[in-house]
Amino acid sequence: MAGPVEKSALAAMLDSVEVGQEARDAIERLDERDLQLIDGAILTALDREWKQAGLITAGVMIAAPDEYEELPEAFYALRIRALAQAARIETRGDPAVLKTLQVRLAAQGER
């Protein structure tokens, strides 16, 4: 299960975006396995070519299992930021604007 630091970090990040109570409840139900699956789906959608983060997010949301249907786009954007902070992906552009943000897998030597 995701630790309290992870949950509190998610909650703090979500405070900066507008999401409904259903979305907040869906996020609270996530555990570490869920986060790994979601992060894995994002990483699988990427390669070394730059791609629009908004398109990656939309694709992952569409392909996600039914139990994730209540998760808002903002949640996936936060996971993209977390993957970038962990140096698993590279970004260019404004991380707050999915339409302009581009993402790709980090180079093998940088992981």
FIKE-548935 format. One record per residue: residue number from 1; y, x negated, z of N, C-alpha, C in turn. Coordinates in nm, 2 decimals, decimal comma, padded with zeros to 4 digits. Each point is the difference from the previous one (the first is absolute). Example, Ala and Ser with C-alpha at 12.3 -4.5 7.8 and 13.67 -1.06 7.14 Angstrom:
<recs>
<rec nr="1" n_py="-00,57" n_px="-01,32" n_pz="00,78" ca_py="00,12" ca_px="00,09" ca_pz="00,00" c_py="00,12" c_px="-00,09" c_pz="00,00"/>
<rec nr="2" n_py="00,11" n_px="00,04" n_pz="-00,07" ca_py="00,11" ca_px="-00,09" ca_pz="00,00" c_py="00,11" c_px="00,08" c_pz="00,08"/>
</recs>
This chain:
<recs>
<rec nr="1" n_py="-00,12" n_px="-00,08" n_pz="00,00" ca_py="00,12" ca_px="00,08" ca_pz="00,00" c_py="00,12" c_px="-00,09" c_pz="00,00"/>
<rec nr="2" n_py="00,11" n_px="00,05" n_pz="-00,07" ca_py="00,12" ca_px="-00,08" ca_pz="00,00" c_py="00,06" c_px="-00,01" c_pz="00,14"/>
<rec nr="3" n_py="00,04" n_px="-00,12" n_pz="00,03" ca_py="00,05" ca_px="-00,02" ca_pz="00,14" c_py="00,14" c_px="00,06" c_pz="00,02"/>
<rec nr="4" n_py="00,04" n_px="00,01" n_pz="00,12" ca_py="00,13" ca_px="00,06" ca_pz="00,03" c_py="00,12" c_px="-00,06" c_pz="-00,07"/>
<rec nr="5" n_py="-00,01" n_px="-00,14" n_pz="-00,02" ca_py="00,11" ca_px="-00,06" ca_pz="-00,07" c_py="00,01" c_px="00,05" c_pz="-00,14"/>
<rec nr="6" n_py="-00,11" n_px="00,01" n_pz="-00,07" ca_py="-00,01" ca_px="00,05" ca_pz="-00,13" c_py="00,06" c_px="00,14" c_pz="-00,01"/>
<rec nr="7" n_py="-00,05" n_px="00,09" n_pz="00,09" ca_py="00,05" ca_px="00,14" ca_pz="00,00" c_py="00,15" c_px="00,01" c_pz="00,03"/>
<rec nr="8" n_py="00,04" n_px="-00,08" n_pz="00,10" ca_py="00,14" ca_px="00,01" ca_pz="00,04" c_py="00,09" c_px="-00,06" c_pz="-00,12"/>
<rec nr="9" n_py="-00,05" n_px="-00,10" n_pz="-00,06" ca_py="00,07" ca_px="-00,06" ca_pz="-00,12" c_py="00,01" c_px="00,10" c_pz="-00,11"/>
<rec nr="10" n_py="-00,11" n_px="00,07" n_pz="-00,03" ca_py="00,01" ca_px="00,11" ca_pz="-00,10" c_py="00,09" c_px="00,11" c_pz="00,04"/>
<rec nr="11" n_py="00,00" n_px="00,04" n_pz="00,13" ca_py="00,09" ca_px="00,11" ca_pz="00,04" c_py="00,15" c_px="-00,05" c_pz="-00,01"/>
<rec nr="12" n_py="00,02" n_px="-00,12" n_pz="00,04" ca_py="00,14" ca_px="-00,05" ca_pz="-00,01" c_py="00,05" c_px="-00,01" c_pz="-00,15"/>
<rec nr="13" n_py="-00,09" n_px="-00,04" n_pz="-00,09" ca_py="00,04" ca_px="00,00" ca_pz="-00,14" c_py="00,02" c_px="00,14" c_pz="-00,05"/>
<rec nr="14" n_py="-00,08" n_px="00,09" n_pz="00,04" ca_py="00,01" ca_px="00,14" ca_pz="-00,05" c_py="00,13" c_px="00,06" c_pz="00,05"/>
<rec nr="15" n_py="00,05" n_px="-00,05" n_pz="00,12" ca_py="00,12" ca_px="00,06" ca_pz="00,05" c_py="00,12" c_px="-00,02" c_pz="-00,10"/>
<rec nr="16" n_py="-00,02" n_px="-00,10" n_pz="-00,09" ca_py="00,11" ca_px="-00,03" ca_pz="-00,10" c_py="-00,01" c_px="00,08" c_pz="-00,12"/>
<rec nr="17" n_py="-00,11" n_px="00,08" n_pz="-00,02" ca_py="-00,01" ca_px="00,08" ca_pz="-00,11" c_py="-00,03" c_px="00,15" c_pz="00,04"/>
<rec nr="18" n_py="00,03" n_px="00,09" n_pz="-00,09" ca_py="-00,02" ca_px="00,14" ca_pz="00,04" c_py="-00,14" c_px="00,05" c_pz="-00,04"/>
<rec nr="19" n_py="-00,08" n_px="00,03" n_pz="00,10" ca_py="-00,13" ca_px="00,05" ca_pz="-00,02" c_py="-00,03" c_px="00,12" c_pz="00,09"/>
<rec nr="20" n_py="-00,07" n_px="00,10" n_pz="-00,04" ca_py="-00,03" ca_px="00,12" ca_pz="00,08" c_py="-00,10" c_px="-00,03" c_pz="00,11"/>
<rec nr="21" n_py="-00,02" n_px="00,10" n_pz="00,08" ca_py="-00,09" ca_px="-00,01" ca_pz="00,11" c_py="-00,15" c_px="-00,02" c_pz="-00,05"/>
<rec nr="22" n_py="-00,03" n_px="00,07" n_pz="-00,10" ca_py="-00,14" ca_px="-00,01" ca_pz="-00,06" c_py="-00,03" c_px="-00,14" c_pz="-00,04"/>
<rec nr="23" n_py="00,10" n_px="-00,06" n_pz="-00,06" ca_py="-00,02" ca_px="-00,14" ca_pz="-00,05" c_py="-00,01" c_px="-00,09" c_pz="00,12"/>
<rec nr="24" n_py="00,08" n_px="00,02" n_pz="00,10" ca_py="00,00" ca_px="-00,09" ca_pz="00,13" c_py="-00,14" c_px="00,02" c_pz="00,06"/>
<rec nr="25" n_py="-00,05" n_px="00,12" n_pz="00,01" ca_py="-00,13" ca_px="00,03" ca_pz="00,06" c_py="-00,11" c_px="-00,07" c_pz="-00,08"/>
<rec nr="26" n_py="00,01" n_px="00,00" n_pz="-00,13" ca_py="-00,10" ca_px="-00,06" ca_pz="-00,08" c_py="00,00" c_px="-00,15" c_pz="00,02"/>
<rec nr="27" n_py="00,12" n_px="-00,06" n_pz="00,01" ca_py="00,01" ca_px="-00,15" ca_pz="00,03" c_py="-00,06" c_px="-00,03" c_pz="00,14"/>
<rec nr="28" n_py="00,03" n_px="00,08" n_pz="00,09" ca_py="-00,05" ca_px="-00,02" ca_pz="00,14" c_py="-00,16" c_px="00,00" c_pz="00,00"/>
<rec nr="29" n_py="-00,06" n_px="00,07" n_pz="-00,08" ca_py="-00,15" ca_px="00,01" ca_pz="-00,01" c_py="-00,06" c_px="-00,12" c_pz="-00,06"/>
<rec nr="30" n_py="00,07" n_px="-00,08" n_pz="-00,07" ca_py="-00,05" ca_px="-00,12" ca_pz="-00,06" c_py="-00,05" c_px="-00,10" c_pz="00,10"/>
<rec nr="31" n_py="-00,11" n_px="-00,07" n_pz="-00,04" ca_py="-00,05" ca_px="-00,11" ca_pz="00,09" c_py="00,00" c_px="-00,13" c_pz="-00,09"/>
<rec nr="32" n_py="-00,05" n_px="-00,11" n_pz="00,05" ca_py="00,00" ca_px="-00,12" ca_pz="-00,07" c_py="-00,08" c_px="00,00" c_pz="-00,13"/>
<rec nr="33" n_py="-00,11" n_px="00,07" n_pz="00,01" ca_py="-00,08" ca_px="00,02" ca_pz="-00,13" c_py="00,08" c_px="00,07" c_pz="-00,11"/>
<rec nr="34" n_py="00,07" n_px="00,10" n_pz="00,04" ca_py="00,08" ca_px="00,07" ca_pz="-00,10" c_py="00,11" c_px="-00,09" c_pz="-00,06"/>
<rec nr="35" n_py="00,06" n_px="-00,08" n_pz="00,08" ca_py="00,11" ca_px="-00,09" ca_pz="-00,05" c_py="-00,07" c_px="-00,10" c_pz="-00,09"/>
<rec nr="36" n_py="-00,11" n_px="-00,05" n_pz="00,03" ca_py="-00,07" ca_px="-00,10" ca_pz="-00,08" c_py="-00,04" c_px="00,07" c_pz="-00,14"/>
<rec nr="37" n_py="-00,04" n_px="00,12" n_pz="00,00" ca_py="-00,04" ca_px="00,07" ca_pz="-00,12" c_py="00,13" c_px="00,02" c_pz="-00,09"/>
<rec nr="38" n_py="00,11" n_px="00,04" n_pz="00,07" ca_py="00,12" ca_px="00,03" ca_pz="-00,08" c_py="00,05" c_px="-00,13" c_pz="-00,05"/>
<rec nr="39" n_py="00,01" n_px="-00,11" n_pz="00,08" ca_py="00,04" ca_px="-00,13" ca_pz="-00,05" c_py="-00,08" c_px="-00,05" c_pz="-00,11"/>
<rec nr="40" n_py="-00,14" n_px="00,02" n_pz="00,01" ca_py="-00,09" ca_px="-00,04" ca_pz="-00,10" c_py="00,03" c_px="00,07" c_pz="-00,13"/>
<rec nr="41" n_py="00,03" n_px="00,13" n_pz="00,00" ca_py="00,03" ca_px="00,08" ca_pz="-00,12" c_py="00,13" c_px="-00,06" c_pz="-00,06"/>
<rec nr="42" n_py="00,09" n_px="-00,03" n_pz="00,08" ca_py="00,13" ca_px="-00,06" ca_pz="-00,06" c_py="-00,03" c_px="-00,13" c_pz="-00,07"/>
<rec nr="43" n_py="-00,08" n_px="-00,09" n_pz="00,07" ca_py="-00,03" ca_px="-00,13" ca_pz="-00,05" c_py="-00,08" c_px="00,01" c_pz="-00,13"/>
<rec nr="44" n_py="-00,10" n_px="00,09" n_pz="00,00" ca_py="-00,08" ca_px="00,02" ca_pz="-00,12" c_py="00,08" c_px="00,04" c_pz="-00,12"/>
<rec nr="45" n_py="00,11" n_px="00,07" n_pz="00,02" ca_py="00,08" ca_px="00,05" ca_pz="-00,11" c_py="00,09" c_px="-00,11" c_pz="-00,06"/>
<rec nr="46" n_py="00,00" n_px="-00,12" n_pz="00,07" ca_py="00,09" ca_px="-00,11" ca_pz="-00,04" c_py="-00,08" c_px="-00,11" c_pz="-00,06"/>
<rec nr="47" n_py="00,08" n_px="-00,09" n_pz="-00,08" ca_py="-00,05" ca_px="-00,12" ca_pz="-00,05" c_py="00,12" c_px="-00,10" c_pz="00,01"/>
<rec nr="48" n_py="00,00" n_px="-00,10" n_pz="-00,08" ca_py="00,11" ca_px="-00,10" ca_pz="00,00" c_py="00,12" c_px="00,04" c_pz="-00,09"/>
<rec nr="49" n_py="-00,01" n_px="00,12" n_pz="-00,07" ca_py="00,11" ca_px="00,05" ca_pz="-00,08" c_py="00,09" c_px="00,08" c_pz="00,09"/>
<rec nr="50" n_py="00,13" n_px="00,00" n_pz="-00,02" ca_py="00,09" ca_px="00,08" ca_pz="00,08" c_py="-00,01" c_px="00,15" c_pz="-00,04"/>
<rec nr="51" n_py="-00,01" n_px="00,08" n_pz="00,10" ca_py="-00,01" ca_px="00,15" ca_pz="-00,02" c_py="00,09" c_px="00,07" c_pz="00,08"/>
<rec nr="52" n_py="00,05" n_px="00,12" n_pz="-00,04" ca_py="00,09" ca_px="00,08" ca_pz="00,07" c_py="-00,07" c_px="00,05" c_pz="00,13"/>
<rec nr="53" n_py="00,06" n_px="-00,02" n_pz="00,11" ca_py="-00,06" ca_px="00,05" ca_pz="00,13" c_py="-00,02" c_px="00,15" c_pz="00,00"/>
<rec nr="54" n_py="00,10" n_px="00,07" n_pz="-00,05" ca_py="-00,01" ca_px="00,14" ca_pz="00,00" c_py="-00,12" c_px="00,05" c_pz="-00,08"/>
<rec nr="55" n_py="-00,03" n_px="-00,06" n_pz="-00,11" ca_py="-00,12" ca_px="00,04" ca_pz="-00,08" c_py="-00,13" c_px="-00,04" c_pz="00,07"/>
<rec nr="56" n_py="00,00" n_px="-00,11" n_pz="00,07" ca_py="-00,12" ca_px="-00,04" ca_pz="00,08" c_py="-00,02" c_px="00,10" c_pz="00,11"/>
<rec nr="57" n_py="00,11" n_px="00,04" n_pz="00,07" ca_py="-00,01" ca_px="00,09" ca_pz="00,11" c_py="-00,05" c_px="00,14" c_pz="-00,05"/>
<rec nr="58" n_py="00,06" n_px="00,05" n_pz="-00,11" ca_py="-00,05" ca_px="00,13" ca_pz="-00,05" c_py="-00,14" c_px="-00,01" c_pz="-00,04"/>
<rec nr="59" n_py="-00,05" n_px="-00,10" n_pz="-00,06" ca_py="-00,14" ca_px="-00,01" ca_pz="-00,04" c_py="-00,09" c_px="00,00" c_pz="00,12"/>
<rec nr="60" n_py="00,03" n_px="-00,08" n_pz="00,10" ca_py="-00,08" ca_px="-00,01" ca_pz="00,12" c_py="00,00" c_px="00,14" c_pz="00,07"/>
<rec nr="61" n_py="00,11" n_px="00,07" n_pz="00,00" ca_py="00,01" ca_px="00,13" ca_pz="00,07" c_py="-00,09" c_px="00,10" c_pz="-00,08"/>
<rec nr="62" n_py="00,00" n_px="00,00" n_pz="-00,13" ca_py="-00,07" ca_px="00,09" ca_pz="-00,08" c_py="-00,15" c_px="-00,02" c_pz="00,02"/>
<rec nr="63" n_py="-00,04" n_px="-00,13" n_pz="00,01" ca_py="-00,14" ca_px="-00,04" ca_pz="00,01" c_py="-00,06" c_px="00,01" c_pz="00,14"/>
<rec nr="64" n_py="00,09" n_px="00,02" n_pz="00,10" ca_py="-00,04" ca_px="-00,01" ca_pz="00,14" c_py="-00,09" c_px="00,12" c_pz="00,03"/>
<rec nr="65" n_py="-00,09" n_px="-00,02" n_pz="00,10" ca_py="-00,09" ca_px="00,11" ca_pz="00,05" c_py="00,08" c_px="00,11" c_pz="00,06"/>
<rec nr="66" n_py="-00,06" n_px="00,12" n_pz="00,00" ca_py="00,07" ca_px="00,12" ca_pz="00,05" c_py="00,06" c_px="-00,02" c_pz="00,14"/>
<rec nr="67" n_py="-00,07" n_px="-00,08" n_pz="00,09" ca_py="00,05" ca_px="-00,02" ca_pz="00,14" c_py="00,14" c_px="-00,07" c_pz="00,00"/>
<rec nr="68" n_py="00,04" n_px="-00,06" n_pz="-00,11" ca_py="00,13" ca_px="-00,06" ca_pz="00,00" c_py="00,11" c_px="00,08" c_pz="-00,08"/>
<rec nr="69" n_py="-00,03" n_px="00,12" n_pz="-00,03" ca_py="00,09" ca_px="00,08" ca_pz="-00,09" c_py="00,13" c_px="00,03" c_pz="00,07"/>
<rec nr="70" n_py="00,00" n_px="00,00" n_pz="00,14" ca_py="00,13" ca_px="00,03" ca_pz="00,07" c_py="00,09" c_px="-00,13" c_pz="00,02"/>
<rec nr="71" n_py="-00,05" n_px="-00,11" n_pz="-00,04" ca_py="00,08" ca_px="-00,13" ca_pz="00,02" c_py="00,11" c_px="00,00" c_pz="-00,10"/>
<rec nr="72" n_py="00,12" n_px="-00,02" n_pz="00,04" ca_py="00,12" ca_px="00,00" ca_pz="-00,09" c_py="00,01" c_px="-00,13" c_pz="-00,08"/>
<rec nr="73" n_py="00,07" n_px="00,00" n_pz="-00,11" ca_py="00,03" ca_px="-00,12" ca_pz="-00,08" c_py="00,06" c_px="-00,11" c_pz="00,09"/>
<rec nr="74" n_py="00,08" n_px="00,04" n_pz="00,09" ca_py="00,07" ca_px="-00,10" ca_pz="00,09" c_py="-00,10" c_px="-00,08" c_pz="00,07"/>
<rec nr="75" n_py="-00,12" n_px="00,06" n_pz="00,04" ca_py="-00,10" ca_px="-00,07" ca_pz="00,07" c_py="-00,06" c_px="-00,12" c_pz="-00,09"/>
<rec nr="76" n_py="-00,02" n_px="00,04" n_pz="-00,12" ca_py="-00,06" ca_px="-00,10" ca_pz="-00,09" c_py="00,10" c_px="-00,11" c_pz="-00,03"/>
<rec nr="77" n_py="00,13" n_px="00,03" n_pz="00,00" ca_py="00,10" ca_px="-00,10" ca_pz="-00,02" c_py="00,01" c_px="-00,09" c_pz="00,12"/>
<rec nr="78" n_py="-00,03" n_px="00,05" n_pz="00,12" ca_py="00,00" ca_px="-00,08" ca_pz="00,12" c_py="-00,12" c_px="-00,10" c_pz="-00,01"/>
<rec nr="79" n_py="-00,12" n_px="00,05" n_pz="-00,05" ca_py="-00,11" ca_px="-00,08" ca_pz="-00,01" c_py="00,02" c_px="-00,12" c_pz="-00,11"/>
<rec nr="80" n_py="00,07" n_px="00,04" n_pz="-00,10" ca_py="00,04" ca_px="-00,11" ca_pz="-00,10" c_py="00,09" c_px="-00,10" c_pz="00,07"/>
<rec nr="81" n_py="00,09" n_px="00,04" n_pz="00,08" ca_py="00,08" ca_px="-00,10" ca_pz="00,07" c_py="-00,08" c_px="-00,08" c_pz="00,10"/>
<rec nr="82" n_py="-00,10" n_px="00,06" n_pz="00,07" ca_py="-00,08" ca_px="-00,07" ca_pz="00,09" c_py="-00,09" c_px="-00,10" c_pz="-00,08"/>
<rec nr="83" n_py="-00,05" n_px="00,03" n_pz="-00,11" ca_py="-00,08" ca_px="-00,09" ca_pz="-00,08" c_py="00,09" c_px="-00,12" c_pz="-00,05"/>
<rec nr="84" n_py="00,12" n_px="00,03" n_pz="-00,03" ca_py="00,10" ca_px="-00,11" ca_pz="-00,04" c_py="00,03" c_px="-00,09" c_pz="00,12"/>
<rec nr="85" n_py="00,02" n_px="00,06" n_pz="00,12" ca_py="00,03" ca_px="-00,08" ca_pz="00,11" c_py="-00,12" c_px="-00,09" c_pz="00,04"/>
<rec nr="86" n_py="-00,12" n_px="00,05" n_pz="-00,03" ca_py="-00,13" ca_px="-00,08" ca_pz="00,03" c_py="-00,03" c_px="-00,10" c_pz="-00,12"/>
<rec nr="87" n_py="00,09" n_px="-00,01" n_pz="-00,09" ca_py="-00,01" ca_px="-00,09" ca_pz="-00,12" c_py="-00,12" c_px="00,03" c_pz="-00,08"/>
<rec nr="88" n_py="-00,05" n_px="00,13" n_pz="00,00" ca_py="-00,11" ca_px="00,04" ca_pz="-00,09" c_py="00,05" c_px="00,04" c_pz="-00,13"/>
<rec nr="89" n_py="00,12" n_px="00,04" n_pz="-00,01" ca_py="00,06" ca_px="00,04" ca_pz="-00,13" c_py="00,14" c_px="-00,06" c_pz="00,00"/>
<rec nr="90" n_py="00,06" n_px="-00,01" n_pz="-00,13" ca_py="00,13" ca_px="-00,05" ca_pz="-00,02" c_py="00,08" c_px="00,12" c_pz="-00,04"/>
<rec nr="91" n_py="00,13" n_px="00,00" n_pz="00,03" ca_py="00,09" ca_px="00,10" ca_pz="-00,04" c_py="00,13" c_px="-00,06" c_pz="-00,06"/>
<rec nr="92" n_py="00,06" n_px="00,08" n_pz="-00,09" ca_py="00,14" ca_px="-00,03" ca_pz="-00,04" c_py="00,07" c_px="00,13" c_pz="-00,02"/>
<rec nr="93" n_py="00,12" n_px="00,00" n_pz="00,04" ca_py="00,08" ca_px="00,12" ca_pz="00,00" c_py="00,03" c_px="00,05" c_pz="00,14"/>
<rec nr="94" n_py="00,05" n_px="00,12" n_pz="00,01" ca_py="00,04" ca_px="00,05" ca_pz="00,13" c_py="-00,12" c_px="00,07" c_pz="00,06"/>
<rec nr="95" n_py="-00,06" n_px="-00,05" n_pz="00,11" ca_py="-00,11" ca_px="00,07" ca_pz="00,06" c_py="00,02" c_px="00,14" c_pz="00,05"/>
<rec nr="96" n_py="00,13" n_px="00,04" n_pz="00,02" ca_py="00,03" ca_px="00,13" ca_pz="00,04" c_py="00,00" c_px="00,10" c_pz="-00,12"/>
<rec nr="97" n_py="-00,01" n_px="-00,05" n_pz="-00,12" ca_py="00,00" ca_px="00,09" ca_pz="-00,12" c_py="-00,12" c_px="-00,02" c_pz="-00,09"/>
<rec nr="98" n_py="-00,10" n_px="00,09" n_pz="00,02" ca_py="-00,12" ca_px="-00,02" ca_pz="-00,07" c_py="00,02" c_px="00,00" c_pz="-00,15"/>
<rec nr="99" n_py="00,10" n_px="00,07" n_pz="-00,05" ca_py="00,02" ca_px="00,01" ca_pz="-00,15" c_py="00,04" c_px="-00,14" c_pz="-00,06"/>
<rec nr="100" n_py="00,06" n_px="-00,08" n_pz="00,08" ca_py="00,05" ca_px="-00,13" ca_pz="-00,05" c_py="-00,09" c_px="-00,12" c_pz="00,05"/>
<rec nr="101" n_py="-00,08" n_px="00,02" n_pz="00,10" ca_py="-00,08" ca_px="-00,10" ca_pz="00,06" c_py="-00,12" c_px="-00,03" c_pz="-00,09"/>
<rec nr="102" n_py="-00,02" n_px="-00,13" n_pz="-00,02" ca_py="-00,12" ca_px="-00,04" ca_pz="-00,08" c_py="-00,09" c_px="-00,08" c_pz="00,09"/>
<rec nr="103" n_py="-00,13" n_px="00,01" n_pz="-00,02" ca_py="-00,10" ca_px="-00,06" ca_pz="00,09" c_py="-00,11" c_px="-00,06" c_pz="-00,09"/>
<rec nr="104" n_py="-00,07" n_px="-00,10" n_pz="00,06" ca_py="-00,12" ca_px="-00,07" ca_pz="-00,06" c_py="-00,07" c_px="-00,07" c_pz="00,11"/>
<rec nr="105" n_py="-00,13" n_px="-00,03" n_pz="-00,03" ca_py="-00,08" ca_px="-00,07" ca_pz="00,09" c_py="00,06" c_px="-00,14" c_pz="00,02"/>
<rec nr="106" n_py="-00,01" n_px="-00,05" n_pz="00,13" ca_py="00,05" ca_px="-00,14" ca_pz="00,03" c_py="-00,10" c_px="-00,10" c_pz="-00,08"/>
<rec nr="107" n_py="00,06" n_px="-00,11" n_pz="-00,03" ca_py="-00,08" ca_px="-00,11" ca_pz="-00,06" c_py="-00,11" c_px="-00,04" c_pz="00,09"/>
<rec nr="108" n_py="-00,12" n_px="-00,04" n_pz="-00,05" ca_py="-00,11" ca_px="-00,03" ca_pz="00,09" c_py="00,03" c_px="-00,11" c_pz="00,10"/>
<rec nr="109" n_py="00,08" n_px="-00,10" n_pz="-00,04" ca_py="00,03" ca_px="-00,11" ca_pz="00,09" c_py="00,10" c_px="00,04" c_pz="00,11"/>
<rec nr="110" n_py="00,07" n_px="00,12" n_pz="-00,01" ca_py="00,10" ca_px="00,04" ca_pz="00,09" c_py="-00,06" c_px="00,09" c_pz="00,11"/>
<rec nr="111" n_py="-00,12" n_px="00,05" n_pz="-00,01" ca_py="-00,05" ca_px="00,10" ca_pz="00,09" c_py="-00,05" c_px="-00,06" c_pz="00,12"/>
</recs>
